Amino acid sequence: MSERDYKIPSGCSIVGMLNERGHKFSGKLIIKSITTMRERSNGLGGGFAAYGIYPEYADCYVFQVMLETDRAKELVENYLRENYFVEKDEPIPTRPVEAIKYRPLLWRYFLQVRQDKRKEYYDLTEEDFVIMTVMEINTRIEGAFVASSGKNMGIFKGVGYPEDIAAFYGLEEYEGYLWTGHGRFPTNTVGWWGGAHPFGLLDWSLVHNGEISSYGINRRYLENFGYQCTLFTDSESVAYLFDLLVRKHGLTFEMAAQVLAAPFWADIDRMPERQREIASALRIVYGGALANGPFSVVVGYSRGMVGLTDRIKLRPLVAARDGDMLYIASEESAIREVCPHPEKVWVPKAGQPVIGELKEKEVEEKAA
């Protein structure tokens, strides 16, 4: 067989599904979707993020942690109890899957920030305090990695094909209003449990296809704001950049897209005056956050989902809508596998975000 008949030309598989009214659906849907793109991965990484899966602990931060030793688990639990009230902790339920040969200890903790710590770190928001503790665990406790740390959501990932990881965690038994999924084809980094996608921080989850050639610059830029990249892959930095730009600095997703997939200066020069001023300011202020290289990403968060490609679209991305559902994927086939006749299918332009958000009424009801 000639190389052109089997070579993977554009890497990993990514997919996201959002019900904008907050109605939950089974993980079976995203498993079925991503399985159609099996040839985009090679068994060295798969994973999913699910939102709305812990309604009985909706007010708790859920730390889903990968632990390589009993000592790491002891240190993590001591550290968490110093800073949080632990509502509940338990092993993450898993099932035997023949293809999963090795796994770390997988544990989840349902946490409330202790009030004495809130007073001690009065200069930090609660979210920033959570980020600080995640970074402390990832950098200072050997053999411990926090996979996810948001409220009412979780990230389930590991080394294997996506459908094997889904079977391992029993994800068909979960229901959520938003799911993202990833099948990994690593090129420049090793395949290991912590390096599988999605990458998460607070309620952010990110799946990525491509290569961030600006990773070194982005990583050093993030360090100025207290973020530490410890998982040995460029994708981690993009997840942190979304938190910095949108949550901390208050940028809209459209503006964040102009930072991460910034227009070329030649294109900025041809914009109308007001647009040119904004685009120029973003490039100047956030130069260290520009994500260079070929990429497409799907980002989930508690209120919605965003898809984005690099500024010349060197990686594929397709979107579709059907009723209250928004779909984003590497391939149209992955969408039509679960939604054969969508109302609208389109290919987003380079650097132009696809944005889906929960309807305001549903957001208010969830908050209540």
C-alpha positions as a printed Julia matrix, in Angstrom:
368×3 Matrix{Float64}:
   0.0    0.0    0.0
   1.39   3.39  -0.95
   2.0    5.94   1.8
  -0.69   8.28   0.49
  -3.33   5.6    1.12
  -2.74   5.29   4.85
  -0.71   8.25   6.09
  -2.48  10.46   8.66
  -2.19  13.93   7.1
  -3.52  16.05   9.94
  -3.26  14.27  13.24
  -5.59  13.9   16.19
  -9.37  13.64  16.33
 -11.37  16.2   18.3
 -15.09  16.52  18.88
 -17.46  18.55  21.04
 -21.22  18.41  21.64
 -23.31  20.97  23.51
 -27.01  21.14  24.26
 -27.58  24.86  24.62
 -30.65  24.35  26.81
 -28.64  22.36  29.31
 -30.46  19.1   28.62
 -28.29  16.12  29.44
 -27.49  13.25  27.1
 -25.57  10.02  27.45
 -21.85   9.66  26.82
 -22.79   7.02  24.25
 -23.25   9.82  21.72
 -19.72  11.21  21.82
 -18.2    7.73  22.02
 -20.03   6.78  18.82
 -18.91  10.0   17.15
 -15.2    9.83  17.94
 -14.98   6.11  17.16
 -15.56   6.95  13.48
 -12.21   8.82  13.52
 -10.14   5.96  14.93
  -7.52   6.29  12.19
  -6.66   9.76  13.5
  -5.21   8.28  16.7
  -2.69   5.51  17.4
  -3.64   4.23  20.84
  -1.3    6.51  22.79
  -3.97   8.77  24.2
  -7.72   9.26  24.43
 -10.02  11.18  26.68
 -13.29  12.98  27.36
 -14.63  15.89  29.4
 -18.21  15.82  30.67
 -20.26  18.65  32.23
 -23.24  18.35  34.56
 -22.27  14.88  35.78
 -22.1   15.59  39.54
 -25.34  17.48  40.31
 -25.42  16.25  43.93
 -22.08  18.03  44.5
 -22.67  20.96  42.15
 -21.12  23.47  44.58
 -17.91  21.48  45.07
 -14.68  21.67  43.15
 -13.99  18.17  41.88
 -10.31  17.27  41.75
  -9.81  14.18  39.6
  -6.23  13.16  40.29
  -3.75  10.71  38.76
  -1.43   9.19  41.38
   1.6    7.04  40.67
   2.37   5.93  44.25
   0.66   5.53  47.61
   3.06   8.15  48.96
   1.86  10.65  46.36
  -1.73   9.97  47.4
  -0.88  10.54  51.06
   0.83  13.85  50.31
  -2.01  15.04  48.08
  -4.63  14.24  50.71
  -2.68  15.96  53.48
  -2.3   19.04  51.3
  -5.97  19.09  50.3
  -7.17  18.78  53.89
  -5.01  21.73  54.89
  -6.78  23.89  52.32
 -10.22  22.39  51.71
 -13.11  20.71  53.44
 -13.37  17.29  51.77
 -17.06  16.52  51.25
 -16.28  13.12  49.76
 -13.39  11.22  48.21
 -13.39   7.94  46.34
 -11.63   6.02  43.58
 -12.85   6.95  40.13
 -14.92   3.95  38.99
 -13.22   1.92  36.25
 -13.68  -1.44  34.57
 -11.18  -4.0   33.26
 -10.38  -3.38  29.59
  -7.93  -5.67  27.87
  -6.34  -2.86  25.86
  -5.53  -0.83  29.02
  -2.38  -2.52  30.31
  -1.16   0.07  32.82
  -3.01   2.66  34.83
  -2.14   4.99  37.71
  -4.28   5.22  40.83
  -7.27   7.37  39.88
  -9.04   9.25  42.68
 -11.55  12.06  42.92
 -12.14  14.58  45.71
 -15.21  16.78  46.18
 -13.95  19.94  47.85
 -15.01  23.21  49.44
 -12.4   25.89  50.09
 -11.85  26.34  53.84
 -12.95  29.75  55.09
  -9.76  30.3   57.08
  -7.8   29.85  53.84
 -10.08  32.3   52.04
  -9.25  34.86  54.72
  -5.55  34.05  54.65
  -5.42  34.48  50.86
  -7.81  37.44  50.81
  -6.01  38.93  47.81
  -6.95  35.93  45.63
 -10.32  35.07  44.2
 -11.58  31.61  45.08
 -10.82  30.46  41.52
  -7.26  31.78  41.74
  -6.81  29.96  45.06
  -7.91  26.71  43.4
  -5.46  27.28  40.55
  -2.69  27.91  43.07
  -3.36  24.58  44.75
  -3.49  22.74  41.41
  -0.11  24.19  40.45
   1.32  23.28  43.86
   0.25  19.65  43.51
   1.48  19.34  39.92
   4.87  20.92  40.59
   5.71  19.88  44.16
   4.22  16.43  44.72
   6.09  13.86  42.69
   3.83  11.38  40.94
   0.62  13.41  41.31
  -1.24  15.25  38.55
  -4.62  16.98  38.73
  -6.55  16.06  35.59
  -9.54  18.31  36.31
 -10.57  20.78  39.0
 -13.9   22.32  37.99
 -17.38  22.21  39.48
 -19.92  19.63  38.29
 -17.58  18.34  35.59
 -14.77  15.86  35.13
 -12.03  14.81  32.73
 -11.48  11.12  32.01
  -8.36  10.29  30.03
  -5.5    7.84  29.62
  -3.3    5.87  27.25
  -5.42   4.02  24.74
  -7.84   4.58  21.88
 -10.79   6.84  22.82
 -13.31   3.99  22.73
 -11.09   1.93  25.07
 -10.76   4.83  27.5
 -14.54   5.33  27.39
 -15.11   1.65  28.2
 -12.49   1.77  30.96
 -14.29   4.63  32.75
 -17.8    3.42  31.84
 -18.65   6.78  30.29
 -21.83   5.49  28.65
 -23.3    5.52  32.17
 -22.71   9.28  32.62
 -25.02  12.02  31.37
 -23.97  15.6   30.7
 -25.11  18.65  28.74
 -21.65  19.16  27.22
 -19.03  16.61  26.12
 -15.65  16.98  24.45
 -13.51  14.11  23.22
 -10.04  13.45  21.85
  -8.1   10.73  20.05
  -4.36  11.37  20.25
  -1.66  10.92  17.63
   1.41  12.28  19.5
   4.29  13.51  17.37
   6.73  15.47  19.53
   5.87  14.24  23.03
   5.47  10.9   24.75
   2.18   9.09  25.16
   1.42   8.97  28.9
  -1.63   9.33  31.13
  -1.06  12.93  32.15
  -0.29  13.97  28.59
  -3.55  12.64  27.18
  -6.27  15.16  26.33
  -8.43  16.93  27.45
  -6.37  19.33  29.52
  -8.3   21.07  32.26
  -8.16  23.87  34.8
 -11.17  24.98  36.82
 -14.12  24.32  34.5
 -12.03  24.67  31.31
 -11.32  21.62  29.18
  -9.37  21.66  25.94
  -8.85  19.14  23.15
  -6.3   19.98  20.48
  -5.19  18.75  17.08
  -1.89  20.13  15.83
   1.3   21.63  17.14
   1.91  24.85  19.08
   5.31  25.91  17.77
   5.2   28.96  20.09
   4.96  26.71  23.16
   8.2   27.97  24.72
   7.14  31.59  24.46
   3.58  30.84  25.62
   4.84  28.84  28.61
   7.18  31.6   29.77
   4.44  34.19  29.25
   2.04  32.16  31.42
   4.61  31.85  34.19
   4.31  35.62  34.69
   0.74  35.0   35.87
   1.41  31.97  38.09
   0.64  29.15  35.63
   3.09  26.25  35.46
   3.14  23.81  32.53
   4.11  20.4   33.92
   2.47  17.83  31.63
   5.07  17.77  28.82
   2.84  18.81  25.95
   2.14  22.08  24.17
  -1.64  21.71  24.42
  -1.59  22.38  28.17
  -0.51  25.97  27.58
  -3.56  26.75  25.42
  -5.95  25.64  28.17
  -4.24  28.03  30.58
  -4.29  30.84  28.02
  -8.08  30.59  27.78
  -8.35  30.91  31.56
  -6.02  33.91  31.6
  -7.61  35.76  28.7
 -11.3   35.08  29.33
 -11.7   34.54  33.07
  -8.94  36.72  34.5
  -8.71  39.49  31.9
 -12.36  39.5   30.85
 -11.85  39.24  27.1
 -14.71  37.99  24.95
 -14.15  34.8   23.01
 -13.98  36.84  19.81
 -11.17  38.93  21.3
  -9.42  35.87  22.72
  -9.5   34.37  19.23
  -7.81  37.5   17.89
  -5.06  36.97  20.48
  -4.5   33.25  19.97
  -5.0   33.25  16.19
  -3.99  36.85  15.61
  -4.49  38.35  12.13
  -1.35  39.1   10.14
  -0.18  42.7   10.31
  -0.84  43.07   6.58
  -4.47  42.09   7.19
  -4.75  44.42  10.17
  -3.56  47.33   8.01
  -6.54  46.79   5.69
  -9.18  46.78   8.47
 -11.56  49.69   9.16
 -10.06  52.15  11.62
 -11.8   50.98  14.81
 -11.18  47.29  14.08
  -7.57  48.09  13.22
  -7.06  49.86  16.55
  -8.46  46.93  18.53
  -6.57  44.26  16.58
  -3.32  46.23  16.87
  -3.74  46.71  20.61
  -4.42  43.01  21.16
  -1.33  41.99  19.19
   0.86  44.44  21.08
  -0.45  43.73  24.59
  -0.77  39.95  24.17
   2.14  39.15  21.89
   3.33  36.4   24.23
  -0.06  34.66  24.0
  -0.09  34.27  20.2
  -0.36  30.55  19.44
   1.76  29.91  16.37
   1.65  26.73  14.35
  -1.08  24.49  12.93
  -3.92  23.87  15.38
  -7.61  23.34  15.85
  -9.11  23.26  19.35
 -12.44  22.68  21.05
 -12.75  24.29  24.47
 -15.48  23.43  26.95
 -16.5   25.45  30.01
 -19.5   25.46  32.32
 -21.51  27.87  30.17
 -20.68  26.57  26.7
 -18.2   25.51  24.07
 -15.82  27.2   21.61
 -14.05  25.9   18.5
 -11.07  27.67  16.93
  -8.41  27.06  14.28
  -5.09  28.74  13.58
  -5.06  31.87  11.44
  -4.46  30.05   8.15
  -6.36  26.87   9.06
  -3.71  24.18   8.8
  -5.9   21.76  10.76
  -9.5   20.8    9.91
 -12.61  21.82  11.83
 -16.3   21.39  10.93
 -19.35  22.65  12.81
 -23.06  21.84  12.69
 -26.31  22.81  14.38
 -29.5   20.86  14.87
 -32.13  22.3   17.18
 -30.49  23.05  20.52
 -27.4   21.0   19.67
 -24.06  22.39  18.53
 -21.47  19.97  17.15
 -17.8   20.64  16.4
 -15.44  17.99  15.04
 -12.38  17.26  12.95
 -14.54  15.59  10.32
 -18.11  15.99   9.14
 -18.53  12.21   9.27
 -18.14  12.3   13.06
 -21.09  14.69  13.27
 -23.33  12.86  10.81
 -22.67   9.58  12.61
 -24.8   10.89  15.5
 -26.84  13.56  13.67
 -27.47  12.32  10.11
 -29.43  15.37   8.94
 -28.3   18.53  10.78
 -30.07  21.8   10.01
 -26.79  23.52   9.19
 -23.24  22.38   8.49
 -20.38  24.77   7.87
 -16.6   25.01   7.78
 -15.43  27.85  10.04
 -13.01  30.33   8.54
  -9.42  30.45   9.76
  -9.14  32.11  13.15
 -12.92  32.66  13.46
 -14.38  31.09  16.62
 -17.47  28.91  16.71
 -19.27  29.8   19.96
 -22.07  27.93  21.68
 -23.54  29.1   24.99
 -26.21  27.89  27.38
 -29.41  29.89  27.05
 -29.63  32.56  29.73
 -32.76  31.09  31.31
 -31.07  27.72  31.77
 -27.98  29.36  33.24
 -30.14  31.16  35.82
 -31.97  27.96  36.71
 -28.67  26.1   37.2
 -27.4   28.89  39.47
 -30.62  28.75  41.51
